[in-house]
Amino acid sequence: MDILFKILLIIAALGLISVVLLQKGKSAGLSGAISGGAEHLFGKTKARGLDLFLQRLTIGLAASFFILAMVVSYFVKN
């Protein structure tokens, strides 16, 4: 059981890394961070299509990574 959760944790980590690398950048350098950063923070721009799918997949993989990390740490502890 311990090995299964460790393998799932590695798969979730690799999936999370690849999904984050597939996403487009939200701002164009320092000027985008100063002027347009607040628009992305408060949701004035809506993601559509592939961007929306990658965003939701990132959230799902991040949640599964954290849950699996806690489960693995519980099994290693005991």
Secondary structure, 3 states (H helix, E strand, C coil): CHHHHHHHHHHHHHHHHHHHHHCCCCCCHHHHHHHCHHHHHCCCCCCCCHHHHHHHHHHHHHHHHHHHHHHHHHHHHC
